[in-house]
């Protein structure tokens, strides 16, 4: 259900960015279910309901399809191959079932892999990353203590990179309406914790100031949407 709401509530007419396979197919699964519910209610109770539902879902359905193409590093115009008789539909269906490109592409960061490194990096770069990992092995974990909302008094221990958001595939899931599906990401650099805002709607704040990227350390106050957290 969260995936359906992600499309309809958070990205109703969003044609930019990317949508992973799970987002696309979970949206369509619930869309089919609600389609038949609306059809049933229209048949027995209120005839306009079915037409209203179909009309409302046209835009988000088309938008998530375009973002699914973007996830494959393809233009939304690929939707037009459906007009090729028979073969076009099969070809497009295969594209919809294909995993997106790992790492960032021209349409934005991967909704599945976040800012992970792209595969097949040069060996020299890999050696540098391994060295950085060894340096960071002595990094002292931090704790995110939630101070308000329905999750107040809960906490998360952080010792490595974590992604924060409302979508169920985040490392730290905050089920609040003011938190974006993929809101922010914690990562380690130079033996320090950093937090990066992932173009969230309501922003990420450190000590009351909205940031795009900032050091995250003990004593800081972190605000994700309307969720306030103290760092220890």
N, CA and C of each residue as an Amber inpcrd file, in Angstrom:
protein
   696
   0.8300000  -1.2040000   0.0000000   0.0000000   0.0000000   0.0000000
   0.8730000   1.2670000   0.0000000   2.0160000   1.1970000   0.6980000
   2.9060000   2.3380000   0.7580000   3.4110000   2.7170000  -0.6300000
   3.6230000   1.7140000  -1.4770000   4.1060000   1.9970000  -2.8300000
   3.0340000   2.6970000  -3.6610000   1.7750000   2.2970000  -3.4770000
   0.6710000   2.9520000  -4.1810000   0.5750000   4.4150000  -3.7530000
   0.6860000   4.6620000  -2.4490000   0.6080000   6.0340000  -1.9380000
   1.8160000   6.8530000  -2.3780000   2.9640000   6.2100000  -2.5000000
   4.1630000   6.9110000  -2.9610000   3.9360000   7.5090000  -4.3470000
   3.2380000   6.7520000  -5.1990000   2.9740000   7.2200000  -6.5570000
   1.8640000   8.2670000  -6.5720000   0.7540000   7.9710000  -5.8990000
  -0.4310000   8.8310000  -5.9750000  -0.3090000  10.0690000  -5.0970000
   0.1880000   9.8870000  -3.8910000   0.2460000  11.0050000  -2.9370000
   1.5120000  11.8460000  -3.0900000   2.6580000  11.1900000  -3.2530000
   3.9280000  11.9110000  -3.2550000   4.3880000  12.3410000  -4.6450000
   3.9980000  11.5790000  -5.6690000   4.5030000  11.8570000  -7.0150000
   3.3720000  11.8320000  -8.0320000   2.2550000  12.4930000  -7.7010000
   1.0500000  12.4240000  -8.5370000   1.3320000  12.8120000  -9.9860000
   2.0110000  13.9130000 -10.2030000   2.2980000  14.3750000 -11.5700000
   3.7880000  14.6090000 -11.7450000   4.5890000  13.7490000 -11.1130000
   6.0410000  13.8750000 -11.2060000   6.5580000  13.0110000 -12.3540000
   7.0230000  13.6700000 -13.4000000   7.5290000  12.9450000 -14.5660000
   9.0520000  12.9070000 -14.5890000   9.6880000  13.6000000 -13.6600000
  11.1460000  13.5810000 -13.5750000  11.5760000  12.5450000 -12.5380000
  12.8550000  12.1790000 -12.5720000  13.3540000  11.1960000 -11.6270000
  13.1440000   9.7770000 -12.1150000  13.3000000   8.8270000 -11.2040000
  13.2890000   7.4130000 -11.5700000  12.3630000   6.6160000 -10.6630000
  11.8340000   5.5140000 -11.1790000  10.9800000   4.6050000 -10.4040000
  11.4890000   3.1890000 -10.6030000  11.7970000   2.5120000  -9.5270000
  12.2960000   1.1420000  -9.6100000  11.1670000   0.1770000  -9.9510000
  11.5450000  -1.0570000 -10.2820000  10.5410000  -2.0610000 -10.6630000
   9.4890000  -2.2650000  -9.5760000   9.9400000  -2.3570000  -8.3320000
   9.0090000  -2.6430000  -7.2430000   7.9620000  -1.5480000  -7.1170000
   8.3840000  -0.2970000  -7.2510000   7.4360000   0.8110000  -7.1680000
   6.3900000   0.7110000  -8.2720000   6.8460000   0.4530000  -9.4960000
   5.9270000   0.3870000 -10.6360000   4.9300000  -0.7590000 -10.4880000
   5.4250000  -1.9580000 -10.1930000   4.5360000  -3.1260000 -10.1730000
   3.6500000  -3.1710000  -8.9370000   4.1270000  -2.6880000  -7.7880000
   3.2750000  -2.6460000  -6.5990000   2.1630000  -1.6230000  -6.7810000
   2.4970000  -0.4910000  -7.4240000   1.4620000   0.4950000  -7.7300000
   0.3790000  -0.1380000  -8.6150000   0.7920000  -0.8360000  -9.6570000
  -0.1790000  -1.4270000 -10.5790000  -0.9760000  -2.5590000  -9.9430000
  -0.3700000  -3.2980000  -9.0160000  -1.1010000  -4.3530000  -8.3050000
  -2.2650000  -3.7520000  -7.5260000  -1.9750000  -2.7340000  -6.7150000
  -3.0410000  -2.1050000  -5.9300000  -4.0030000  -1.3370000  -6.8260000
  -3.5030000  -0.8010000  -7.9220000  -4.3710000  -0.0960000  -8.8570000
  -5.4260000  -1.0440000  -9.4380000  -5.0150000  -2.2470000  -9.7840000
  -5.9630000  -3.2420000 -10.3110000  -7.0040000  -3.6110000  -9.2610000
  -6.5250000  -3.7920000  -8.0140000  -7.4540000  -4.1340000  -6.9180000
  -8.4900000  -3.0320000  -6.7290000  -8.0190000  -1.7840000  -6.6490000
  -8.9290000  -0.6510000  -6.4540000  -9.8170000  -0.4300000  -7.6850000
  -9.3000000  -0.7910000  -8.8400000 -10.0640000  -0.6860000 -10.0900000
 -11.3330000  -1.5530000 -10.0010000 -11.1550000  -2.7900000  -9.5540000
 -12.3050000  -3.6920000  -9.4510000 -13.2410000  -3.2920000  -8.3130000
 -12.6660000  -2.7560000  -7.2240000 -13.5140000  -2.2690000  -6.1270000
 -14.3710000  -1.1110000  -6.6180000 -13.7650000  -0.1800000  -7.3550000
 -14.5070000   0.9710000  -7.8900000 -15.5630000   0.5100000  -8.8930000
 -15.2260000  -0.5020000  -9.6970000 -16.1760000  -1.0220000 -10.6700000
 -17.3780000  -1.6650000  -9.9690000 -17.1060000  -2.4100000  -8.8970000
 -18.1750000  -3.0480000  -8.1210000 -19.0810000  -1.9900000  -7.4850000
 -18.4600000  -0.9860000  -6.8570000 -19.2420000   0.0610000  -6.2050000
 -20.0450000   0.8610000  -7.2240000 -19.4570000   1.0570000  -8.4020000
 -20.1580000   1.7900000  -9.4460000 -21.3650000   1.0250000  -9.9580000
 -21.2490000  -0.3000000  -9.9970000 -22.3330000  -1.1350000 -10.5110000
 -23.5250000  -1.2000000  -9.5650000 -23.2540000  -1.1260000  -8.2710000
 -24.3210000  -1.3450000  -7.3020000 -24.7030000  -0.1110000  -6.4920000
 -23.8130000   0.8580000  -6.4050000 -24.0920000   1.9790000  -5.5210000
 -24.0710000   3.3400000  -6.2370000 -22.8980000   3.7200000  -6.7320000
 -22.7610000   5.0590000  -7.3150000 -22.0230000   4.9610000  -8.6540000
 -22.7320000   4.9820000  -9.7540000 -22.1170000   4.8260000 -11.0800000
 -20.9350000   5.7400000 -11.3710000 -20.9050000   7.0050000 -10.9190000
 -19.7640000   7.8810000 -11.2710000 -18.4370000   7.4760000 -10.6330000
 -18.4710000   6.6250000  -9.6080000 -17.2360000   6.3150000  -8.8770000
 -16.1830000   5.7080000  -9.7870000 -16.5870000   4.7710000 -10.6340000
 -15.6290000   4.0840000 -11.5080000 -14.9750000   5.0650000 -12.4790000
 -15.7740000   5.9000000 -13.1050000 -15.2320000   6.8690000 -14.0530000
 -14.3290000   7.8770000 -13.3500000 -14.7210000   8.2810000 -12.1550000
 -13.9160000   9.2210000 -11.3860000 -12.5670000   8.6060000 -11.0290000
 -12.5810000   7.3480000 -10.5850000 -11.3340000   6.6720000 -10.2150000
 -10.3970000   6.5710000 -11.4270000 -10.9410000   6.1410000 -12.5590000
 -10.1260000   6.0060000 -13.7720000  -9.5250000   7.3460000 -14.1870000
 -10.3190000   8.3910000 -14.0860000  -9.8500000   9.7230000 -14.4820000
  -8.7190000  10.1990000 -13.5730000  -8.8740000  10.0100000 -12.2600000
  -7.8850000  10.4770000 -11.2920000  -6.5580000   9.7340000 -11.4440000
  -6.6130000   8.4520000 -11.7910000  -5.3960000   7.6390000 -11.8450000
  -4.6630000   7.7120000 -13.1840000  -5.1860000   8.4310000 -14.1520000
  -4.5100000   8.5160000 -15.4530000  -3.1360000   9.1580000 -15.3150000
  -3.0720000  10.3020000 -14.6500000  -1.8130000  11.0540000 -14.5700000
  -0.7420000  10.3150000 -13.7730000  -1.0240000   9.8740000 -12.5140000
   0.0500000   9.1700000 -11.7850000   0.4690000   7.8630000 -12.4500000
  -0.4830000   7.1810000 -13.1130000  -0.1430000   5.9450000 -13.8120000
   0.8170000   6.1940000 -14.9600000   0.5730000   7.2610000 -15.7040000
   1.4530000   7.5980000 -16.8140000   2.7980000   8.0970000 -16.2960000
   2.7670000   8.8920000 -15.2030000   3.9990000   9.4530000 -14.6400000
   4.9370000   8.3640000 -14.1360000   4.4100000   7.3620000 -13.4290000
   5.2770000   6.3020000 -12.9030000   5.8340000   5.4400000 -14.0340000
   5.0990000   5.3400000 -15.1360000   5.6030000   4.6090000 -16.3060000
   6.7840000   5.3520000 -16.9240000   6.6790000   6.6710000 -17.0200000
   7.7750000   7.4720000 -17.5520000   8.9980000   7.3510000 -16.6500000
   8.7970000   7.4270000 -15.3350000   9.9170000   7.3060000 -14.3990000
  10.5380000   5.9080000 -14.4400000   9.7280000   4.8970000 -14.7460000
  10.2580000   3.5330000 -14.9040000  11.2010000   3.4560000 -16.0890000
  10.8710000   4.1570000 -17.1750000  11.7690000   4.2240000 -18.3280000
  13.0470000   4.9780000 -17.9590000  12.8980000   6.0470000 -17.1850000
  14.0750000   6.8010000 -16.7500000  15.0230000   5.9270000 -15.9360000
  14.4710000   5.0010000 -15.1510000  15.2960000   4.1150000 -14.3370000
  16.1890000   3.2350000 -15.2120000  15.7690000   3.0200000 -16.4630000
  16.5500000   2.2380000 -17.4220000  17.4490000   3.1360000 -18.2680000
  17.5080000   4.4320000 -17.9030000  18.2620000   5.4300000 -18.6650000
  17.6950000   5.5960000 -20.0730000  16.3580000   5.5040000 -20.1780000
  15.6830000   5.6800000 -21.4570000  14.6820000   6.8310000 -21.3550000
  14.4650000   7.4940000 -22.4560000  13.5010000   8.5880000 -22.5030000
  12.0780000   8.0560000 -22.3260000  11.2050000   8.9000000 -21.7770000
   9.8030000   8.5200000 -21.6320000   9.1120000   8.2830000 -22.9700000
   9.7140000   8.7960000 -24.0480000   9.1300000   8.5960000 -25.3730000
   9.1260000   7.1260000 -25.7950000   9.8810000   6.2990000 -25.0730000
   9.8550000   4.8600000 -25.3730000   8.4620000   4.2770000 -25.1730000
   7.6270000   4.9820000 -24.4570000   6.2400000   4.5290000 -24.2770000
   5.5490000   4.3300000 -25.6310000   5.9780000   5.0770000 -26.6280000
   5.3270000   5.0350000 -27.9390000   5.5440000   3.7220000 -28.6770000
   6.4850000   2.8790000 -28.2210000   6.6740000   1.5960000 -28.9210000
   5.4590000   0.6920000 -28.7340000   4.5740000   1.0490000 -27.7850000
   3.3330000   0.2910000 -27.6130000   2.4530000   0.3530000 -28.8650000
   2.6770000   1.3610000 -29.6990000   1.8510000   1.5060000 -30.8970000
   2.3380000   0.6220000 -32.0500000   3.4810000  -0.0470000 -31.8400000
   3.9040000  -1.0520000 -32.8130000   3.0940000  -2.3120000 -32.5510000
   2.3010000  -2.7720000 -33.4840000   1.4050000  -3.9190000 -33.2430000
   2.1300000  -5.1280000 -32.6710000   1.5930000  -5.6510000 -31.6100000
   2.0120000  -6.8930000 -30.9560000   3.4460000  -6.8300000 -30.4180000
   4.4360000  -6.6810000 -31.3010000   5.8370000  -6.6880000 -30.8840000
   6.1260000  -5.5330000 -29.9190000   5.5470000  -4.3690000 -30.1890000
   5.7950000  -3.2090000 -29.3480000   5.3600000  -3.4220000 -27.9160000
   4.2030000  -4.0480000 -27.7130000   3.6990000  -4.3040000 -26.3610000
   4.6140000  -5.2700000 -25.6180000   5.0550000  -6.3300000 -26.3020000
   5.9390000  -7.3150000 -25.6640000   7.2730000  -6.6720000 -25.2950000
   7.8130000  -5.8850000 -26.2160000   9.0880000  -5.2020000 -25.9820000
   8.9760000  -4.2730000 -24.7770000   7.8990000  -3.4990000 -24.7160000
   7.7200000  -2.5560000 -23.6190000   7.5330000  -3.2890000 -22.2900000
   6.8090000  -4.4130000 -22.3200000   6.6080000  -5.2070000 -21.1060000
   7.9460000  -5.7190000 -20.5690000   8.8210000  -6.1600000 -21.4740000
  10.1410000  -6.6350000 -21.0500000  10.9370000  -5.5000000 -20.4050000
  10.8460000  -4.3020000 -20.9790000  11.5360000  -3.1460000 -20.3990000
  11.0280000  -2.8690000 -18.9850000   9.7240000  -2.9530000 -18.7870000
   9.1350000  -2.6960000 -17.4680000   9.5980000  -3.7100000 -16.4260000
   9.9940000  -4.8950000 -16.8810000  10.4430000  -5.9630000 -15.9730000
  11.9520000  -5.9460000 -15.7590000  12.6520000  -5.0510000 -16.4450000
  14.1130000  -5.0050000 -16.3810000  14.5790000  -4.1390000 -15.2190000
  15.6110000  -4.6000000 -14.5100000  16.1600000  -3.8210000 -13.4010000
  16.8010000  -2.5430000 -13.9210000  16.7110000  -1.4810000 -13.1420000
  17.2700000  -0.1960000 -13.5430000  18.7850000  -0.1690000 -13.4920000
  19.3640000   0.8740000 -14.0320000  20.8130000   1.0220000 -14.0040000
  21.2750000   1.2730000 -12.5770000  22.3750000   0.6370000 -12.1790000
  22.9070000   0.8450000 -10.8310000  23.6340000   2.1860000 -10.7850000
  23.5770000   2.8310000  -9.6390000  24.1810000   4.1500000  -9.5320000
  23.3510000   5.1900000 -10.2640000  23.8940000   6.3670000 -10.3920000
  23.1760000   7.4710000 -11.0320000  23.2100000   7.3470000 -12.5460000
  22.1670000   7.8660000 -13.1890000  22.1800000   8.0340000 -14.6380000
  21.7230000   9.4610000 -14.9390000  21.4500000   9.7930000 -16.1900000
  21.1400000  11.1820000 -16.5540000  19.8230000  11.6700000 -15.9620000
  19.0150000  10.7410000 -15.3930000  17.7290000  11.1410000 -14.8260000
  17.7600000  11.2240000 -13.2950000  18.9260000  10.9350000 -12.7010000
  19.0400000  11.0720000 -11.2600000  19.6200000   9.8450000 -10.5860000
  19.7190000   9.8750000  -9.2400000  20.2660000   8.7360000  -8.4980000
  19.3320000   7.5430000  -8.5400000  19.9040000   6.3670000  -8.3520000
  19.1060000   5.1430000  -8.3750000  18.1880000   5.0750000  -7.1630000
  16.8780000   4.8510000  -7.3480000  15.9780000   4.7090000  -6.2030000
  16.2060000   3.4080000  -5.4380000  16.9080000   2.4850000  -6.0570000
  17.1750000   1.1900000  -5.4120000  18.5400000   1.1640000  -4.7630000
  19.5560000   1.6780000  -5.4630000  20.9270000   1.6000000  -4.9860000
  21.4070000   2.8780000  -4.3420000  20.6010000   3.9390000  -4.4020000
  21.0020000   5.2130000  -3.8080000  22.2560000   5.7430000  -4.4650000
  23.2570000   6.0870000  -3.6680000  24.5040000   6.6320000  -4.2110000
  25.6040000   5.5890000  -4.2200000  25.2150000   4.3070000  -4.2860000
  26.2110000   3.2450000  -4.3290000  27.1200000   3.4000000  -5.5350000
  28.2950000   2.8580000  -5.4390000  29.2400000   2.9000000  -6.5340000
  28.7410000   2.0560000  -7.6890000  29.0290000   2.4810000  -8.9050000
  28.6900000   1.7110000 -10.0840000  29.6290000   0.5220000 -10.1680000
  29.1010000  -0.5970000 -10.6600000  29.8990000  -1.7990000 -10.7670000
  31.0300000  -1.6010000 -11.7690000  32.0110000  -2.5020000 -11.6690000
  33.1430000  -2.5470000 -12.5890000  34.0100000  -1.2890000 -12.5260000
  34.2030000  -0.7450000 -11.3150000  35.1070000   0.3770000 -11.1620000
  36.5430000  -0.1060000 -11.3430000  37.4750000   0.7770000 -11.7120000
  38.8690000   0.3930000 -11.8540000  39.4360000  -0.1540000 -10.5540000
  40.3790000  -1.0740000 -10.6800000  40.9570000  -1.7280000  -9.5110000
  41.6110000  -0.7290000  -8.5740000  42.2680000   0.2760000  -9.1330000
  42.9510000   1.2740000  -8.2950000  41.9780000   1.9890000  -7.3900000
  40.7820000   2.3020000  -7.9090000  39.7750000   2.9800000  -7.1070000
  39.3040000   2.0780000  -5.9830000  39.1800000   0.7920000  -6.2770000
  38.7250000  -0.1700000  -5.2760000  39.7080000  -0.2490000  -4.1240000
  41.0100000  -0.2070000  -4.4280000  42.0310000  -0.2550000  -3.3940000
  41.9080000   0.9490000  -2.4720000  41.6340000   2.1280000  -3.0470000
  41.4560000   3.3400000  -2.2420000  40.2750000   3.1750000  -1.3000000
  39.1640000   2.6230000  -1.8260000  37.9710000   2.4440000  -1.0060000
  38.2480000   1.4700000   0.1350000  39.0020000   0.4190000  -0.1440000
  39.3190000  -0.5420000   0.9000000  40.1680000   0.1010000   1.9860000
  41.1070000   0.9510000   1.5690000  41.9350000   1.6480000   2.5370000
  41.1050000   2.5550000   3.4160000  40.1160000   3.2540000   2.7880000
  39.2390000   4.1420000   3.5530000  38.4320000   3.3560000   4.5630000
  38.0090000   2.1560000   4.1600000  37.2220000   1.3160000   5.0590000
  38.0290000   0.9250000   6.2800000  39.3240000   0.6180000   6.0650000
  40.1650000   0.2390000   7.1850000  40.3530000   1.4040000   8.1450000
  40.4980000   2.6090000   7.6000000  40.6430000   3.7840000   8.4550000
  39.3920000   4.0130000   9.2750000  38.2230000   3.7350000   8.6510000
  36.9510000   4.0070000   9.3100000  36.5280000   2.8990000  10.2630000
  37.3280000   1.8110000  10.3410000  36.9380000   0.6900000  11.1870000
  36.8960000   1.0790000  12.6570000  37.6310000   2.1460000  13.0370000
  37.6410000   2.6020000  14.4270000  36.5970000   3.6820000  14.6850000
  35.7610000   3.9530000  13.7070000  34.7450000   4.9930000  13.8480000
  33.7480000   4.6130000  14.9380000  33.5020000   5.5340000  15.8520000
  32.5660000   5.2800000  16.9520000  31.1420000   5.4780000  16.4490000
  30.2620000   4.4850000  16.6050000  28.8700000   4.6140000  16.1340000
  28.1560000   5.7680000  16.8350000  27.1400000   6.2810000  16.1650000
  26.2900000   7.3080000  16.7570000  24.8830000   6.7380000  16.9210000
  24.0950000   7.3930000  17.7240000  22.7160000   6.9580000  17.9690000
  21.7560000   8.0910000  17.6370000  20.7420000   7.7900000  16.8420000
  19.7000000   8.7600000  16.5280000  18.5320000   8.5250000  17.4830000
  18.2860000   9.4560000  18.3630000  17.1890000   9.3610000  19.3210000
  16.0190000  10.2250000  18.8470000  14.8850000   9.6050000  18.6040000
  13.7120000  10.3360000  18.1240000  13.0070000  10.9970000  19.3030000
  12.7820000  12.3030000  19.1840000  12.2590000  13.0810000  20.3060000
  10.7750000  13.4010000  20.2110000  10.1460000  13.2060000  19.0480000
   8.7310000  13.5650000  18.9350000   8.0400000  12.6250000  17.9560000
   6.7450000  12.8340000  17.7760000   5.9740000  12.0250000  16.8410000
   5.6110000  10.6570000  17.3950000   5.0510000   9.8200000  16.5440000
   4.5980000   8.4910000  16.9670000   5.7520000   7.5650000  17.3380000
   6.9710000   7.8970000  16.8720000   8.1410000   7.0640000  17.1740000
   8.9920000   7.6330000  18.3000000   8.4370000   8.5950000  19.0520000
   9.1840000   9.2390000  20.1380000   9.7340000   8.2080000  21.1080000
  10.9590000   8.4500000  21.5820000  11.6800000   7.6120000  22.5460000
  12.2900000   6.3620000  21.9160000  12.1130000   6.1790000  20.6140000
  12.8120000   5.0800000  19.9470000  14.1520000   5.5950000  19.4450000
  15.0360000   4.6880000  19.0740000  16.3680000   5.1220000  18.6430000
  16.9260000   4.1530000  17.6100000  17.9130000   4.6410000  16.8620000
  18.5960000   3.8320000  15.8520000  20.0970000   3.9870000  16.0320000
  20.7970000   2.8740000  16.1310000  22.2410000   2.8980000  16.2130000
  22.8110000   2.8950000  14.7990000  23.7370000   3.8070000  14.5370000
  24.2930000   3.9610000  13.1920000  25.8030000   3.7630000  13.2420000
  26.3010000   2.7650000  12.5160000  27.7380000   2.5140000  12.4630000
  28.2600000   2.5150000  11.0250000  27.3410000   2.6830000  10.0630000
  27.7280000   2.7170000   8.6440000  26.6710000   3.5120000   7.8910000
  26.7550000   3.5090000   6.5680000  25.8020000   4.2660000   5.7760000
  24.3710000   3.7850000   5.9580000  23.4290000   4.7150000   6.0460000
  22.0110000   4.3980000   6.1980000  21.1910000   5.3840000   5.3720000
  20.0940000   4.8950000   4.8040000  19.1760000   5.7850000   4.0890000
  17.9120000   5.9350000   4.9150000  17.4210000   7.1590000   4.9990000
  16.2630000   7.4940000   5.8290000  15.1030000   7.9140000   4.9340000
  13.9040000   7.4270000   5.2290000  12.7380000   7.8330000   4.4560000
  11.5010000   7.0750000   4.8680000  10.4010000   7.3840000   4.1890000
   9.1180000   6.7540000   4.5100000   8.9090000   5.4290000   3.7850000
   9.5610000   5.2420000   2.6440000   9.3920000   4.0060000   1.8690000
   9.9290000   2.8100000   2.6510000   9.2990000   1.6610000   2.5180000
   9.6510000   0.4990000   3.3480000  11.0250000  -0.0930000   3.0780000
  11.6870000   0.2760000   1.9770000  12.9990000  -0.3000000   1.6890000
  14.1510000   0.5630000   2.1960000  13.8510000   1.6010000   2.9810000
  14.9060000   2.3930000   3.6070000  15.5070000   1.6280000   4.7820000
  16.7340000   2.0060000   5.1620000  17.3610000   1.3990000   6.3400000
  16.6920000   1.8860000   7.6220000  16.3250000   3.1650000   7.6360000
  15.5970000   3.7410000   8.7700000  14.2650000   4.2540000   8.2280000
  13.1860000   3.5860000   8.5870000  11.8560000   3.9080000   8.0590000
  11.1230000   4.8020000   9.0520000  10.7540000   6.0000000   8.6070000
   9.9950000   6.9460000   9.4220000   8.6400000   7.1500000   8.7600000
   7.6300000   6.5140000   9.2800000   6.2980000   6.5180000   8.6580000
   5.5100000   7.7570000   9.0490000   5.9860000   8.8960000   8.6040000
   5.3220000  10.1680000   8.8650000   5.0980000  10.8900000   7.5370000
   3.9720000  11.5880000   7.4080000   3.6110000  12.2180000   6.1350000
   4.5830000  13.3140000   5.7180000   5.2860000  13.9330000   6.6810000
   6.2080000  15.0160000   6.3440000   7.5780000  14.5050000   5.9060000
   7.7760000  13.2050000   5.9950000   9.0340000  12.5830000   5.5860000
   8.8740000  12.0700000   4.1590000   9.7970000  12.4220000   3.2820000
   9.7390000  11.9660000   1.8940000  10.0510000  10.4740000   1.8060000
   9.6610000   9.8710000   0.7010000   9.8920000   8.4290000   0.5280000
  11.3670000   8.0860000   0.6700000  12.2270000   8.8950000   0.0580000
  13.6760000   8.7570000   0.2200000  14.1800000  10.1430000   0.6160000
  14.3290000  10.3480000   1.9050000  14.4930000  11.7000000   2.4400000
  15.9570000  12.1190000   2.5540000  16.7670000  11.2860000   3.2000000
  18.1580000  11.6490000   3.4470000  19.0140000  10.3940000   3.5380000
  20.3130000  10.5980000   3.4380000  21.2360000   9.4660000   3.5060000
  22.4210000   9.8030000   4.3840000  22.7350000   8.8890000   5.3110000
  23.9140000   9.0270000   6.1630000  25.0430000   8.2130000   5.5330000
  26.2190000   8.8190000   5.4230000  27.3620000   8.0950000   4.8640000
  28.6220000   8.4820000   5.6270000  29.6590000   7.6960000   5.4230000
  30.9180000   7.9010000   6.1350000  31.9670000   8.4210000   5.1640000
  32.6560000   9.4860000   5.5610000  33.7280000  10.0550000   4.7490000
  34.7760000  10.6600000   5.6740000  36.0410000  10.3600000   5.4110000
  37.1450000  10.8950000   6.2170000  36.9580000  10.5820000   7.6980000
  36.4720000   9.3830000   7.9650000  36.2810000   8.9090000   9.3340000
  35.2590000   9.7400000  10.1240000  34.3180000  10.3540000   9.3880000
  33.2470000  11.1270000  10.0040000  31.9100000  10.7130000   9.4010000
  30.8450000  10.9060000  10.1610000  29.4980000  10.6920000   9.6340000
  29.0140000  11.9750000   8.9720000  28.4310000  11.8320000   7.7990000
  27.8120000  12.9440000   7.0880000  26.3560000  12.5860000   6.7970000
  25.5230000  13.5870000   6.6360000  24.1430000  13.3630000   6.1970000
  23.8850000  14.2270000   4.9690000  23.2070000  13.6340000   3.9850000
  22.9140000  14.3170000   2.7260000  21.4260000  14.2770000   2.4600000
  20.8490000  15.4290000   2.1670000  19.4310000  15.4950000   1.8270000
  19.2270000  14.9810000   0.3970000  18.2220000  14.1270000   0.1960000
  17.9650000  13.5330000  -1.1110000  16.8270000  14.2720000  -1.8200000
  16.9680000  15.5850000  -1.9120000  15.9630000  16.4240000  -2.5700000
  14.5720000  16.2060000  -1.9750000  14.5160000  16.1510000  -0.6500000
  13.2520000  15.9200000   0.0440000  12.3360000  17.1340000  -0.0690000
  11.0460000  16.9030000   0.1410000  10.0630000  17.9820000   0.0490000
  10.1870000  18.9680000   1.2060000  10.3040000  18.4430000   2.4240000
  10.3030000  19.3070000   3.6090000  11.6930000  19.5600000   4.1700000
  12.7000000  19.0140000   3.5470000  14.0680000  19.3420000   3.9130000
  14.6350000  18.5840000   5.0990000  15.9580000  18.6810000   5.2170000
  16.7170000  18.1050000   6.3290000  17.4460000  19.2340000   7.0220000
  17.3420000  19.2980000   8.3440000  17.9490000  20.4060000   9.0910000
  18.9010000  19.8870000  10.1590000  20.0260000  20.5770000  10.3130000
  20.9820000  20.3240000  11.3890000  21.0290000  21.5640000  12.2530000
  20.7140000  21.4030000  13.5380000  20.6880000  22.5220000  14.4910000
  19.8550000  23.6920000  13.9750000  18.7200000  23.3490000  13.3320000
  17.7710000  24.3560000  12.8860000  18.0270000  24.9280000  11.5100000
  19.1350000  24.5670000  10.8660000  19.4720000  25.1090000   9.5570000
  19.3030000  24.0280000   8.4810000  18.5780000  24.3800000   7.4210000
  18.3660000  23.4290000   6.3270000  19.6770000  23.2200000   5.5820000
  19.9930000  21.9450000   5.3150000  21.2800000  21.6230000   4.6950000
  21.0560000  20.7370000   3.4720000  22.0690000  20.7270000   2.6270000
  22.0890000  19.7490000   1.5310000  23.0350000  18.6120000   1.8980000
  24.1110000  18.9590000   2.6200000  25.0430000  17.9560000   3.1320000
  25.7720000  18.5580000   4.3170000  25.9580000  17.7580000   5.3800000
  26.5830000  18.2940000   6.5860000  27.1570000  17.1550000   7.4190000
  28.1590000  17.5130000   8.2500000  28.6970000  16.5580000   9.2210000
  27.6170000  16.2500000  10.2500000  27.5610000  15.0010000  10.6710000
  26.5780000  14.5750000  11.6600000  27.3370000  13.9670000  12.8350000
  27.3280000  14.6390000  13.9700000  28.0930000  14.1600000  15.1120000
  27.3240000  14.2600000  16.4100000  27.8430000  13.6580000  17.4840000
  27.1990000  13.7230000  18.7990000  26.9430000  15.1620000  19.2230000
  25.7920000  15.4070000  19.7930000  25.4160000  16.7380000  20.2220000
  24.6250000  17.5140000  19.2040000  24.5760000  17.0090000  17.9600000
  23.8100000  17.6960000  16.9270000  22.3170000  17.4190000  17.0870000
  21.5220000  18.3180000  16.5430000  20.0740000  18.1480000  16.4900000
  19.6860000  17.9650000  15.0280000  19.0610000  16.8520000  14.7190000
  18.6890000  16.5200000  13.3420000  17.1740000  16.5860000  13.1990000
  16.7050000  17.2220000  12.1260000  15.2780000  17.3080000  11.8530000
  15.0190000  16.7900000  10.4410000  14.2280000  15.7530000  10.3380000
  13.8500000  15.1510000   9.0660000  12.3530000  15.3550000   8.8980000
  11.9660000  16.2620000   7.9970000  10.5590000  16.6470000   7.9460000
  10.1880000  17.3110000   9.2420000   9.2050000  16.7290000   9.9430000
   8.8240000  17.2320000  11.2680000   9.3480000  16.3480000  12.3850000
  10.1540000  15.3280000  12.0440000  10.7120000  14.4350000  13.0550000
  12.0100000  15.0220000  13.5760000  12.0730000  15.2070000  14.8900000
  13.2640000  15.7530000  15.5350000  14.0460000  14.6370000  16.2010000
  15.3610000  14.6560000  15.9930000  16.2390000  13.6320000  16.5680000
  17.4580000  14.2740000  17.2060000  17.8640000  13.7610000  18.3360000
  19.1140000  14.1910000  18.9670000  20.1640000  13.1190000  18.7070000
  21.3960000  13.5530000  18.4650000  22.4800000  12.6380000  18.1210000
  23.3800000  12.4310000  19.3350000  23.6080000  11.1940000  19.6620000
  24.4670000  10.8710000  20.8180000  25.5100000   9.8530000  20.3910000
